[in-house]
Amino acid sequence: MNLATSLQIPSEYARDAGTTPAGARPVRRMPLAVGALALIAVAGLGWKFLATPDPASALPPPAVVQTAQPLVREVTQWDDYVGRFAPSRTVEVRPRVSGAITQILFKDGDYVQAGQALFVVDPRPYRAALAEAQAEVASANATLALARSDYSRVAGLTGDEAMAASEVDQRRSRVRAAEAALAAAQARVRTRSLDVEFSTVRAPISGRVSDRRVDSGNLVSGDNGAGATLLTTINAVDPIYFTFDASEQLFLKTQRDRAEDRGATAVEVRLQDEADYRWKGKLDFTDNGLDPRSGTIRVRASLDNHDGFLTPGMFGNMRLASGGTVKAMLVPDAAVRSDQTRKVVMVVGKDGMVVSRPVETGPLVGNLRIIRNGLKAGDAVVVSNYQAAIPGSRVQTKAGKIAAEQPATSPREPAAQAAAQATLVN
Protein backbone atom coordinates (compact mmCIF):
# COMPACT_ATOMS: atom_id res chain seq x y z
CA MET A 1 0.00 0.00 0.00
CA ASN A 2 1.46 3.34 -0.96
CA LEU A 3 1.24 5.74 1.96
CA ALA A 4 2.44 8.71 0.02
CA THR A 5 -0.18 11.17 -0.93
CA SER A 6 0.11 13.91 -3.38
CA LEU A 7 0.09 17.51 -2.23
CA GLN A 8 -2.45 19.49 -4.13
CA ILE A 9 -1.19 23.04 -4.77
CA PRO A 10 -3.63 25.66 -5.64
CA SER A 11 -3.43 26.83 -9.14
CA GLU A 12 -2.43 30.36 -8.17
CA TYR A 13 0.73 29.10 -6.33
CA ALA A 14 1.62 26.45 -8.85
CA ARG A 15 4.29 26.92 -11.41
CA ASP A 16 3.52 26.85 -14.97
CA ALA A 17 2.15 23.39 -15.62
CA GLY A 18 3.90 23.25 -18.87
CA THR A 19 7.27 23.62 -17.21
CA THR A 20 6.95 20.70 -14.77
CA PRO A 21 9.09 17.82 -15.87
CA ALA A 22 7.31 14.68 -16.59
CA GLY A 23 7.26 12.19 -13.72
CA ALA A 24 8.56 14.75 -11.03
CA ARG A 25 7.12 14.58 -7.47
CA PRO A 26 5.32 17.56 -5.92
CA VAL A 27 7.35 20.01 -3.61
CA ARG A 28 6.65 19.70 0.25
CA ARG A 29 6.85 22.92 2.49
CA MET A 30 7.34 23.07 6.36
CA PRO A 31 4.61 24.88 8.15
CA LEU A 32 5.59 28.26 9.55
CA ALA A 33 4.57 27.21 13.08
CA VAL A 34 7.17 24.47 13.21
CA GLY A 35 9.93 26.87 12.24
CA ALA A 36 8.92 29.39 14.89
CA LEU A 37 8.96 26.74 17.61
CA ALA A 38 12.43 25.61 16.59
CA LEU A 39 13.69 29.18 16.68
CA ILE A 40 12.31 29.74 20.20
CA ALA A 41 13.94 26.53 21.48
CA VAL A 42 17.34 27.50 20.08
CA ALA A 43 17.08 30.98 21.59
CA GLY A 44 16.24 29.55 25.05
CA LEU A 45 19.20 27.18 25.02
CA GLY A 46 21.49 30.02 24.00
CA TRP A 47 20.27 32.23 26.84
CA LYS A 48 20.81 29.43 29.36
CA PHE A 49 24.37 28.66 28.33
CA LEU A 50 25.53 32.13 27.30
CA ALA A 51 23.67 34.59 29.55
CA THR A 52 23.80 32.73 32.96
CA PRO A 53 26.76 34.22 35.00
CA ASP A 54 29.40 32.14 36.83
CA PRO A 55 28.37 31.61 40.52
CA ALA A 56 31.91 32.32 41.73
CA SER A 57 31.97 35.65 39.93
CA ALA A 58 28.64 36.65 41.57
CA LEU A 59 29.99 36.55 45.25
CA PRO A 60 31.03 39.90 46.87
CA PRO A 61 34.74 40.46 47.57
CA PRO A 62 36.06 39.54 51.05
CA ALA A 63 35.78 42.19 53.75
CA VAL A 64 38.94 44.08 54.74
CA VAL A 65 39.96 44.06 58.41
CA GLN A 66 43.07 45.16 60.29
CA THR A 67 44.90 42.62 62.41
CA ALA A 68 47.71 42.96 64.93
CA GLN A 69 49.51 40.76 67.41
CA PRO A 70 48.66 41.23 71.10
CA LEU A 71 50.66 43.94 72.82
CA VAL A 72 52.98 42.45 75.47
CA ARG A 73 53.85 44.93 78.22
CA GLU A 74 54.67 44.99 81.92
CA VAL A 75 51.74 46.12 84.01
CA THR A 76 51.19 46.81 87.68
CA GLN A 77 48.11 45.00 88.92
CA TRP A 78 45.99 46.81 91.49
CA ASP A 79 43.26 45.78 93.86
CA ASP A 80 40.32 48.16 93.93
CA TYR A 81 38.49 49.21 97.09
CA VAL A 82 35.81 51.74 97.96
CA GLY A 83 36.16 53.58 101.23
CA ARG A 84 35.50 56.80 103.08
CA PHE A 85 37.71 59.59 104.37
CA ALA A 86 37.88 60.15 108.11
CA PRO A 87 39.66 62.76 110.26
CA SER A 88 42.95 61.76 111.82
CA ARG A 89 41.69 63.32 115.07
CA THR A 90 38.34 64.70 116.15
CA VAL A 91 37.48 66.67 119.30
CA GLU A 92 34.22 67.85 120.81
CA VAL A 93 34.71 71.30 122.27
CA ARG A 94 32.90 71.66 125.62
CA PRO A 95 33.31 74.31 128.33
CA ARG A 96 34.95 73.47 131.66
CA VAL A 97 33.16 76.23 133.57
CA SER A 98 29.53 77.28 133.62
CA GLY A 99 28.23 80.70 132.67
CA ALA A 100 26.97 82.86 129.84
CA ILE A 101 28.74 82.96 126.46
CA THR A 102 29.90 86.53 125.91
CA GLN A 103 32.06 86.18 122.78
CA ILE A 104 32.54 83.86 119.79
CA LEU A 105 35.98 84.35 118.29
CA PHE A 106 35.86 82.26 115.09
CA LYS A 107 33.88 81.88 111.89
CA ASP A 108 32.06 78.68 111.14
CA GLY A 109 34.24 76.33 109.09
CA ASP A 110 37.52 78.13 109.78
CA TYR A 111 40.84 76.37 110.11
CA VAL A 112 42.05 76.95 113.66
CA GLN A 113 45.33 76.31 115.42
CA ALA A 114 45.79 74.54 118.72
CA GLY A 115 45.38 77.06 121.56
CA GLN A 116 43.35 79.54 119.52
CA ALA A 117 40.50 81.20 121.50
CA LEU A 118 37.06 80.13 120.30
CA PHE A 119 34.52 81.12 122.99
CA VAL A 120 34.53 83.36 126.06
CA VAL A 121 32.41 82.48 129.07
CA ASP A 122 31.63 85.43 131.37
CA PRO A 123 34.82 85.53 133.50
CA ARG A 124 33.69 88.06 136.15
CA PRO A 125 32.45 85.55 138.76
CA TYR A 126 35.68 83.58 138.44
CA ARG A 127 37.87 86.66 138.70
CA ALA A 128 36.07 87.63 141.90
CA ALA A 129 36.57 84.15 143.29
CA LEU A 130 40.26 84.40 142.39
CA ALA A 131 40.59 87.68 144.23
CA GLU A 132 38.97 86.14 147.28
CA ALA A 133 41.39 83.22 147.17
CA GLN A 134 44.32 85.58 146.87
CA ALA A 135 43.10 87.44 149.96
CA GLU A 136 42.96 84.18 151.83
CA VAL A 137 46.58 83.57 150.87
CA ALA A 138 47.55 86.92 152.27
CA SER A 139 45.72 86.18 155.54
CA ALA A 140 47.39 82.78 155.77
CA ASN A 141 50.76 84.39 155.22
CA ALA A 142 50.12 86.81 158.13
CA THR A 143 49.01 84.01 160.41
CA LEU A 144 52.09 81.99 159.56
CA ALA A 145 54.37 84.95 160.20
CA LEU A 146 52.87 85.47 163.66
CA ALA A 147 53.12 81.82 164.52
CA ARG A 148 56.76 81.70 163.52
CA SER A 149 57.51 84.83 165.55
CA ASP A 150 55.88 83.38 168.67
CA TYR A 151 57.75 80.14 168.28
CA SER A 152 61.11 81.78 167.70
CA ARG A 153 60.78 83.77 170.98
CA VAL A 154 60.34 80.71 173.15
CA ALA A 155 62.49 78.27 171.24
CA GLY A 156 65.76 79.96 172.20
CA LEU A 157 65.06 80.55 175.90
CA THR A 158 67.15 78.61 178.42
CA GLY A 159 67.56 78.46 182.18
CA ASP A 160 65.15 80.47 184.29
CA GLU A 161 63.64 82.09 181.18
CA ALA A 162 62.86 78.76 179.55
CA MET A 163 59.19 77.91 179.11
CA ALA A 164 57.59 74.59 179.70
CA ALA A 165 58.13 72.03 176.98
CA SER A 166 54.39 71.76 176.37
CA GLU A 167 54.20 75.48 175.59
CA VAL A 168 57.03 75.15 173.09
CA ASP A 169 55.35 72.21 171.39
CA GLN A 170 52.09 74.13 171.21
CA ARG A 171 53.69 77.08 169.45
CA ARG A 172 55.54 74.76 167.07
CA SER A 173 52.19 73.16 166.21
CA ARG A 174 50.71 76.60 165.46
CA VAL A 175 53.50 77.23 162.95
CA ARG A 176 52.82 73.99 161.15
CA ALA A 177 49.07 74.66 161.08
CA ALA A 178 49.70 78.11 159.63
CA GLU A 179 51.93 76.61 156.92
CA ALA A 180 49.22 74.13 156.01
CA ALA A 181 46.59 76.86 155.88
CA LEU A 182 48.82 78.86 153.57
CA ALA A 183 49.30 75.88 151.25
CA ALA A 184 45.53 75.36 151.11
CA ALA A 185 44.95 79.03 150.34
CA GLN A 186 47.54 78.89 147.57
CA ALA A 187 45.84 75.81 146.11
CA ARG A 188 42.54 77.66 146.04
CA VAL A 189 44.24 80.48 144.18
CA ARG A 190 45.46 78.03 141.54
CA THR A 191 41.97 76.55 141.23
CA ARG A 192 40.40 79.98 140.84
CA SER A 193 43.09 80.88 138.31
CA LEU A 194 42.20 77.80 136.27
CA ASP A 195 38.55 78.79 136.34
CA VAL A 196 39.47 82.20 134.97
CA GLU A 197 41.65 80.53 132.32
CA PHE A 198 38.89 78.08 131.40
CA SER A 199 36.47 80.93 130.89
CA THR A 200 38.22 81.34 127.53
CA VAL A 201 37.52 78.15 125.57
CA ARG A 202 40.48 77.35 123.29
CA ALA A 203 40.99 74.86 120.46
CA PRO A 204 42.66 71.72 121.81
CA ILE A 205 43.95 70.64 118.34
CA SER A 206 44.62 72.20 114.97
CA GLY A 207 42.06 71.50 112.29
CA ARG A 208 38.84 72.62 110.73
CA VAL A 209 36.16 73.79 113.14
CA SER A 210 32.49 73.07 112.61
CA ASP A 211 29.71 75.60 113.11
CA ARG A 212 28.90 76.97 116.56
CA ARG A 213 26.20 75.09 118.42
CA VAL A 214 25.60 77.90 120.93
CA ASP A 215 25.23 81.61 120.24
CA SER A 216 26.34 84.48 122.42
CA GLY A 217 24.17 85.13 125.46
CA ASN A 218 23.28 81.50 126.11
CA LEU A 219 24.11 79.81 129.38
CA VAL A 220 26.36 76.78 129.12
CA SER A 221 27.14 74.08 131.62
CA GLY A 222 30.65 73.09 132.52
CA ASP A 223 29.82 69.84 134.29
CA ASN A 224 32.39 67.14 134.07
CA GLY A 225 31.99 64.47 131.40
CA ALA A 226 29.37 64.39 128.67
CA GLY A 227 27.03 66.55 130.70
CA ALA A 228 28.88 69.69 129.59
CA THR A 229 27.32 71.71 126.76
CA LEU A 230 28.64 70.90 123.28
CA LEU A 231 29.93 74.11 121.70
CA THR A 232 31.43 72.81 118.40
CA THR A 233 33.68 70.09 116.97
CA ILE A 234 37.13 70.18 115.39
CA ASN A 235 38.47 67.68 112.85
CA ALA A 236 42.17 67.32 112.14
CA VAL A 237 42.45 66.79 108.36
CA ASP A 238 46.20 66.88 107.75
CA PRO A 239 46.97 64.06 107.53
CA ILE A 240 43.60 62.54 106.74
CA TYR A 241 42.63 58.89 106.99
CA PHE A 242 40.99 56.67 104.37
CA THR A 243 39.24 53.65 105.86
CA PHE A 244 38.00 50.57 103.98
CA ASP A 245 37.28 46.88 104.48
CA ALA A 246 39.84 44.51 102.95
CA SER A 247 40.07 40.79 102.42
CA GLU A 248 42.02 38.33 104.52
CA GLN A 249 44.50 37.99 101.64
CA LEU A 250 45.44 41.66 101.90
CA PHE A 251 45.80 41.36 105.66
CA LEU A 252 48.21 38.42 105.26
CA LYS A 253 50.28 40.32 102.70
CA THR A 254 50.48 43.34 104.99
CA GLN A 255 51.60 41.18 107.88
CA ARG A 256 54.34 39.54 105.79
CA ASP A 257 55.56 42.87 104.48
CA ARG A 258 55.73 44.15 108.03
CA ALA A 259 57.66 41.06 109.13
CA GLU A 260 60.16 41.53 106.28
CA ASP A 261 60.41 45.26 107.00
CA ARG A 262 59.40 46.26 103.47
CA GLY A 263 57.80 49.46 104.63
CA ALA A 264 54.23 50.62 104.36
CA THR A 265 52.22 49.59 101.29
CA ALA A 266 51.52 52.46 98.90
CA VAL A 267 47.94 53.33 97.95
CA GLU A 268 46.35 55.71 95.44
CA VAL A 269 42.93 57.28 95.76
CA ARG A 270 40.67 59.12 93.36
CA LEU A 271 37.49 61.00 94.14
CA GLN A 272 34.10 60.35 92.59
CA ASP A 273 34.49 63.09 89.94
CA GLU A 274 38.14 62.38 89.08
CA ALA A 275 39.63 60.15 86.40
CA ASP A 276 43.17 59.97 87.80
CA TYR A 277 44.40 58.58 91.10
CA ARG A 278 46.11 61.78 92.23
CA TRP A 279 46.02 61.29 96.02
CA LYS A 280 48.92 59.24 97.35
CA GLY A 281 49.23 57.61 100.75
CA LYS A 282 50.35 54.56 102.71
CA LEU A 283 48.69 51.93 104.85
CA ASP A 284 49.28 52.68 108.53
CA PHE A 285 46.78 50.55 110.45
CA THR A 286 44.97 47.23 110.34
CA ASP A 287 42.39 46.23 112.91
CA ASN A 288 43.12 43.61 115.57
CA GLY A 289 40.65 41.08 114.22
CA LEU A 290 38.63 40.01 111.17
CA ASP A 291 34.87 40.21 111.05
CA PRO A 292 33.76 36.54 111.21
CA ARG A 293 30.52 37.32 109.37
CA SER A 294 32.10 38.89 106.26
CA GLY A 295 35.69 37.64 106.46
CA THR A 296 37.03 41.19 106.07
CA ILE A 297 39.17 43.41 108.23
CA ARG A 298 39.12 47.16 108.71
CA VAL A 299 42.19 48.83 107.18
CA ARG A 300 43.28 52.45 107.22
CA ALA A 301 45.55 54.51 104.98
CA SER A 302 47.04 57.91 105.76
CA LEU A 303 47.23 60.65 103.10
CA ASP A 304 48.72 64.13 103.12
CA ASN A 305 46.12 66.90 102.90
CA HIS A 306 48.07 70.14 103.25
CA ASP A 307 45.52 72.27 101.41
CA GLY A 308 42.58 70.74 103.27
CA PHE A 309 40.79 69.76 100.06
CA LEU A 310 39.89 66.28 101.28
CA THR A 311 37.01 66.32 103.74
CA PRO A 312 35.94 63.64 106.23
CA GLY A 313 32.95 61.64 105.05
CA MET A 314 33.78 61.78 101.34
CA PHE A 315 33.76 58.54 99.36
CA GLY A 316 36.74 57.53 97.23
CA ASN A 317 38.01 54.74 95.02
CA MET A 318 41.32 53.36 96.20
CA ARG A 319 43.70 51.04 94.40
CA LEU A 320 46.34 49.04 96.18
CA ALA A 321 49.42 47.71 94.38
CA SER A 322 49.13 44.25 95.86
CA GLY A 323 49.28 42.31 92.57
CA GLY A 324 52.87 43.25 91.74
CA THR A 325 54.37 43.87 88.29
CA VAL A 326 53.82 41.18 85.64
CA LYS A 327 54.04 40.78 81.86
CA ALA A 328 50.65 40.67 80.21
CA MET A 329 49.08 40.49 76.75
CA LEU A 330 46.76 43.35 75.89
CA VAL A 331 44.20 43.83 73.11
CA PRO A 332 41.74 46.66 72.47
CA ASP A 333 38.77 46.39 74.77
CA ALA A 334 36.49 46.77 71.73
CA ALA A 335 37.98 43.57 70.27
CA VAL A 336 36.59 41.51 73.16
CA ARG A 337 33.05 40.30 72.48
CA SER A 338 30.50 38.61 74.68
CA ASP A 339 29.30 35.20 73.52
CA GLN A 340 26.59 34.25 75.98
CA THR A 341 28.50 33.53 79.20
CA ARG A 342 32.04 33.76 77.82
CA LYS A 343 34.34 36.35 76.29
CA VAL A 344 35.78 35.79 72.79
CA VAL A 345 38.29 37.48 70.49
CA MET A 346 38.22 37.18 66.69
CA VAL A 347 41.47 35.81 65.23
CA VAL A 348 42.35 35.46 61.53
CA GLY A 349 44.18 32.30 60.50
CA LYS A 350 46.82 31.96 57.78
CA ASP A 351 44.14 30.91 55.30
CA GLY A 352 42.20 34.14 55.92
CA MET A 353 39.40 32.46 57.87
CA VAL A 354 38.01 34.16 60.96
CA VAL A 355 38.05 32.05 64.13
CA SER A 356 36.31 32.85 67.44
CA ARG A 357 38.82 32.33 70.28
CA PRO A 358 37.47 32.05 73.87
CA VAL A 359 39.64 34.07 76.29
CA GLU A 360 39.96 34.81 80.00
CA THR A 361 40.01 38.56 80.48
CA GLY A 362 41.73 40.61 83.14
CA PRO A 363 41.50 44.24 84.26
CA LEU A 364 41.25 47.24 81.97
CA VAL A 365 44.33 49.38 81.25
CA GLY A 366 43.18 52.57 79.58
CA ASN A 367 41.60 51.38 76.31
CA LEU A 368 43.26 47.95 76.46
CA ARG A 369 42.09 44.75 78.12
CA ILE A 370 44.47 42.27 79.72
CA ILE A 371 44.08 38.74 78.32
CA ARG A 372 45.13 36.18 80.90
CA ASN A 373 44.46 33.04 78.88
CA GLY A 374 43.29 31.98 75.41
CA LEU A 375 45.64 33.92 73.11
CA LYS A 376 49.19 33.44 71.89
CA ALA A 377 51.70 36.19 71.27
CA GLY A 378 51.71 35.48 67.51
CA ASP A 379 47.93 35.46 66.94
CA ALA A 380 46.47 37.89 64.42
CA VAL A 381 43.75 39.65 66.38
CA VAL A 382 41.09 41.66 64.54
CA VAL A 383 41.45 45.30 65.64
CA SER A 384 39.08 47.07 63.21
CA ASN A 385 35.86 46.55 61.24
CA TYR A 386 34.67 44.17 63.95
CA GLN A 387 31.18 43.72 62.47
CA ALA A 388 32.68 42.19 59.30
CA ALA A 389 34.72 39.60 61.23
CA ILE A 390 32.16 36.78 61.32
CA PRO A 391 33.40 33.39 62.52
CA GLY A 392 33.85 31.04 59.54
CA SER A 393 34.03 33.84 56.95
CA ARG A 394 37.03 34.71 54.82
CA VAL A 395 38.49 38.20 55.11
CA GLN A 396 41.29 40.22 53.64
CA THR A 397 43.77 41.46 56.23
CA LYS A 398 45.85 44.59 56.57
CA ALA A 399 48.52 45.30 59.14
CA GLY A 400 47.19 47.22 62.17
CA LYS A 401 48.66 48.44 65.44
CA ILE A 402 47.66 48.17 69.10
CA ALA A 403 48.57 51.27 71.11
CA ALA A 404 47.79 52.24 74.68
CA GLU A 405 45.71 55.39 75.02
CA GLN A 406 44.54 57.14 78.16
CA PRO A 407 40.92 58.30 78.10
CA ALA A 408 40.62 62.06 77.73
CA THR A 409 38.35 62.73 80.69
CA SER A 410 38.19 66.13 82.30
CA PRO A 411 39.12 66.14 86.01
CA ARG A 412 35.90 68.00 86.72
CA GLU A 413 33.69 65.49 84.89
CA PRO A 414 32.72 62.09 86.26
CA ALA A 415 34.67 59.23 84.76
CA ALA A 416 32.56 57.33 82.25
CA GLN A 417 34.26 53.99 82.77
CA ALA A 418 35.09 51.87 85.77
CA ALA A 419 38.34 52.38 87.61
CA ALA A 420 41.34 50.64 86.06
CA GLN A 421 42.73 47.71 87.97
CA ALA A 422 46.15 47.77 86.30
CA THR A 423 48.56 50.32 84.89
CA LEU A 424 51.39 50.13 82.40
CA VAL A 425 54.90 50.27 83.79
CA ASN A 426 56.82 53.12 82.20
DALIN-V89878 format. One record per residue. N is the residue number from 0. PHI is phi in degrees with one decimal (NA if undefined). OMEGA is omega in whole degrees, 0 to 359 (999 if undefined). D_FIRST is the distance of its C-alpha to the first C-alpha in whole Angstrom. Layout:
# DALIN-V89878
n = <N/N>
phi = <PHI/PHI>
omega = <OMEGA/OMEGA>
d_first = <D_FIRST/D_FIRST>
This chain:
# DALIN-V89878
n = <0/1/2/3/4/5/6/7/8/9/10/11/12/13/14/15/16/17/18/19/20/21/22/23/24/25/26/27/28/29/30/31/32/33/34/35/36/37/38/39/40/41/42/43/44/45/46/47/48/49/50/51/52/53/54/55/56/57/58/59/60/61/62/63/64/65/66/67/68/69/70/71/72/73/74/75/76/77/78/79/80/81/82/83/84/85/86/87/88/89/90/91/92/93/94/95/96/97/98/99/100/101/102/103/104/105/106/107/108/109/110/111/112/113/114/115/116/117/118/119/120/121/122/123/124/125/126/127/128/129/130/131/132/133/134/135/136/137/138/139/140/141/142/143/144/145/146/147/148/149/150/151/152/153/154/155/156/157/158/159/160/161/162/163/164/165/166/167/168/169/170/171/172/173/174/175/176/177/178/179/180/181/182/183/184/185/186/187/188/189/190/191/192/193/194/195/196/197/198/199/200/201/202/203/204/205/206/207/208/209/210/211/212/213/214/215/216/217/218/219/220/221/222/223/224/225/226/227/228/229/230/231/232/233/234/235/236/237/238/239/240/241/242/243/244/245/246/247/248/249/250/251/252/253/254/255/256/257/258/259/260/261/262/263/264/265/266/267/268/269/270/271/272/273/274/275/276/277/278/279/280/281/282/283/284/285/286/287/288/289/290/291/292/293/294/295/296/297/298/299/300/301/302/303/304/305/306/307/308/309/310/311/312/313/314/315/316/317/318/319/320/321/322/323/324/325/326/327/328/329/330/331/332/333/334/335/336/337/338/339/340/341/342/343/344/345/346/347/348/349/350/351/352/353/354/355/356/357/358/359/360/361/362/363/364/365/366/367/368/369/370/371/372/373/374/375/376/377/378/379/380/381/382/383/384/385/386/387/388/389/390/391/392/393/394/395/396/397/398/399/400/401/402/403/404/405/406/407/408/409/410/411/412/413/414/415/416/417/418/419/420/421/422/423/424/425>
phi = <NA/-89.3/-85.5/-69.0/-123.7/-83.7/-93.0/-85.8/-101.7/-56.9/-65.7/-75.6/-95.6/-75.9/-71.7/-60.1/-63.1/-76.2/-95.3/-72.6/-67.0/-70.9/80.0/-76.6/-85.7/-69.3/-80.3/-100.6/-117.6/-74.3/-64.1/-63.1/-64.7/-67.1/-65.6/-66.1/-64.0/-63.5/-63.6/-65.5/-63.3/-65.0/-64.3/-64.0/-63.5/-64.6/-64.2/-66.3/-88.1/-103.4/-93.6/-72.7/-74.3/-70.7/-57.5/-65.1/-74.9/-84.9/-71.4/-71.0/-69.1/-61.9/-69.8/-104.1/-129.7/-97.8/-125.6/-153.8/-77.2/-56.0/-79.8/-105.8/-140.9/-85.5/-129.4/-99.6/-87.1/-117.8/-104.3/-97.1/-139.6/-116.1/-144.8/-136.8/-77.7/-141.1/-67.3/-72.3/-148.9/-139.0/-134.6/-92.6/-87.8/-130.7/-74.4/-106.4/-133.7/-95.1/154.0/-95.1/-74.0/-105.9/-146.4/-122.5/-108.9/-147.4/-104.2/-56.4/86.4/-68.7/-91.3/-118.8/-102.8/-59.5/91.1/-72.0/-70.6/-114.8/-130.9/-127.4/-90.2/-48.6/-87.2/-61.1/-62.5/-79.2/-69.5/-64.6/-64.9/-66.1/-62.2/-62.7/-65.6/-66.3/-65.4/-64.5/-66.2/-63.4/-63.3/-66.0/-64.9/-65.1/-63.0/-66.5/-64.0/-65.7/-63.8/-66.8/-65.7/-63.3/-70.0/-66.7/-71.3/-97.1/-71.9/-97.4/-78.2/-136.7/69.6/-65.1/-82.4/-64.8/-95.5/-59.8/-61.3/-64.4/-66.6/-63.6/-63.0/-65.2/-70.3/-64.3/-64.2/-63.6/-64.5/-65.1/-64.4/-66.6/-65.8/-66.1/-64.1/-66.4/-61.6/-65.2/-65.3/-66.8/-64.8/-64.8/-63.6/-64.5/-63.3/-65.7/-66.1/-63.5/-60.3/-64.6/-65.3/-72.3/-66.5/-102.6/-84.6/-112.8/-73.1/-77.1/-137.4/-87.6/164.3/-99.3/-89.7/-80.7/-80.8/-73.2/-95.5/-134.4/-93.9/-60.4/98.4/-84.5/-83.8/-122.5/-106.3/-108.4/-60.8/-69.7/81.9/-73.1/-72.6/-70.0/-69.9/-78.6/-94.5/-170.3/-129.3/-129.3/-113.9/-83.4/-117.4/-138.0/-76.0/-118.9/-98.2/-126.9/-107.2/-156.9/-101.1/-118.9/-81.0/-65.0/-62.5/-64.3/-61.0/-64.6/-63.7/-63.2/-64.5/-69.5/-62.7/-66.9/-67.5/-91.2/56.9/-86.9/89.2/-70.5/-75.9/-79.1/-132.1/-132.7/-129.3/-126.4/-85.0/-65.0/-104.2/-114.0/-97.5/-105.0/-89.6/-96.2/-100.1/-107.0/-162.7/-141.6/-68.8/-132.8/-159.7/-128.7/-65.1/-88.3/-172.1/-89.0/-75.8/-66.6/-78.8/-107.8/72.7/-115.2/-134.2/-79.3/-126.8/-133.3/-117.3/-113.1/-127.3/-71.5/-146.0/-62.6/-87.6/70.5/-69.4/-73.2/-124.0/-56.0/97.6/-72.1/-87.1/-154.1/-102.3/-114.4/-121.2/-122.4/-79.6/-99.3/-86.7/79.3/-103.6/-138.0/-86.1/-142.9/-93.1/-128.0/-132.5/-58.3/-62.9/-69.6/-77.9/-92.0/-109.1/-102.6/-119.1/59.2/-99.8/-129.0/-104.7/-132.4/-129.2/-83.4/-123.5/-101.1/-79.0/-67.9/-85.6/84.8/-87.9/-86.4/-123.3/-87.9/-111.6/-64.4/-135.9/-106.5/-91.8/-118.4/-71.4/-92.7/-122.7/65.0/-99.9/-110.7/-114.9/-73.3/-107.8/-84.3/-158.2/112.9/-121.6/-112.4/-62.8/-96.3/-68.8/-93.0/-90.0/-71.5/-121.1/-156.6/50.0/-62.4/-66.8/-85.4/-86.4/-99.0/-55.4/91.4/-90.9/-101.8/-130.3/-103.0/-105.2/-129.2/-70.3/-116.5/-146.6/-105.0/-130.9/-81.3/-130.4/-92.3/-62.5/-84.8/-111.0/-67.5/-59.8/-93.0/-108.5/-61.4/-67.7/-79.8/-113.5/-69.5/-64.1/-68.3/-107.0/-154.0/-136.5/-72.0/-89.6/-70.2>
omega = <181/183/181/177/181/180/180/180/178/185/183/177/183/175/177/184/182/184/182/180/181/177/179/181/181/180/178/181/177/177/178/181/180/178/179/178/179/179/179/180/180/179/178/178/179/177/181/186/184/185/180/183/175/181/181/181/181/181/178/179/180/178/181/178/175/178/178/176/179/178/180/181/173/181/174/181/182/169/184/177/174/182/184/177/180/179/176/173/176/185/169/182/179/179/177/174/180/178/181/176/180/182/170/193/178/175/181/178/180/168/185/178/179/181/180/180/181/181/174/173/183/186/188/178/183/174/177/178/177/179/177/179/178/177/177/176/179/178/179/177/179/179/180/180/178/181/179/179/179/181/182/180/184/185/184/182/179/176/181/182/182/179/180/181/180/178/179/179/180/180/176/178/178/179/181/177/179/177/178/178/177/178/179/179/178/177/177/177/179/178/179/177/177/178/178/179/181/176/171/183/184/180/180/179/173/180/180/183/177/177/179/178/181/178/179/179/180/175/179/181/179/179/180/177/184/179/179/182/176/181/178/176/179/176/173/186/176/1/178/182/173/185/180/177/184/182/177/179/178/179/179/179/179/179/179/177/179/179/179/176/179/182/182/179/181/177/175/185/171/179/186/182/182/177/183/176/188/182/185/179/181/174/180/182/168/183/184/179/177/176/183/181/182/182/180/180/181/183/182/174/180/181/174/182/187/182/178/182/180/186/177/180/179/174/177/173/183/172/186/183/181/181/180/180/182/173/184/174/183/174/176/181/178/180/180/181/176/177/186/185/182/177/181/175/180/182/179/178/180/179/179/180/179/181/176/184/176/183/171/186/176/182/181/178/184/177/183/179/177/176/183/183/176/179/173/184/183/181/177/184/178/183/176/178/186/183/179/182/181/180/180/180/178/181/174/187/171/182/176/182/176/181/179/178/176/180/180/180/179/179/182/180/179/178/183/184/180/181/178/179/178/178/178/177/181/999>
d_first = <0/4/6/9/11/14/18/20/24/27/29/32/30/28/30/31/28/30/30/26/26/23/20/20/18/19/22/21/24/25/27/30/31/29/31/34/33/33/36/38/37/38/41/42/42/44/47/46/47/49/51/52/56/57/59/62/62/62/65/69/71/74/77/80/83/87/88/91/93/96/99/102/105/108/109/112/111/113/113/113/115/116/120/123/126/129/133/135/138/138/142/143/146/148/152/155/157/157/158/156/154/156/153/150/150/146/143/140/137/140/140/144/146/147/151/150/152/149/151/155/157/160/162/166/166/166/168/171/170/170/174/175/174/176/179/179/179/182/184/183/184/187/188/187/189/192/191/191/195/196/195/196/200/200/198/201/204/206/210/211/209/206/204/203/200/198/199/197/194/194/194/191/189/189/188/185/184/185/182/180/180/179/176/175/176/174/171/171/171/168/166/167/166/162/162/163/160/158/158/156/153/151/148/148/145/143/140/138/140/138/139/143/143/146/147/151/154/152/154/153/153/154/154/153/150/147/149/150/148/145/146/143/140/140/137/137/134/135/134/131/129/126/125/122/120/119/117/119/117/119/122/122/121/124/126/125/126/129/130/129/131/128/129/128/124/123/121/120/120/118/118/116/115/115/112/115/117/120/123/124/126/127/127/130/130/128/129/131/128/124/123/122/120/118/118/120/123/125/125/127/127/129/129/131/131/134/133/132/129/127/129/129/126/123/120/119/116/118/116/117/117/116/113/114/113/109/106/103/100/99/96/96/96/93/91/92/89/89/87/87/91/91/91/89/89/85/85/83/82/81/77/78/77/80/81/83/87/89/92/96/98/102/104/103/105/105/101/100/99/101/98/99/96/93/93/93/95/92/90/88/89/87/90/88/85/85/82/80/81/78/78/75/74/75/77/79/82/85/89/91/95/97/100/103/104/107/106/107/109/112/115/116/112/111/109/105/105/106/109/108/109/109/110/109/112/113>
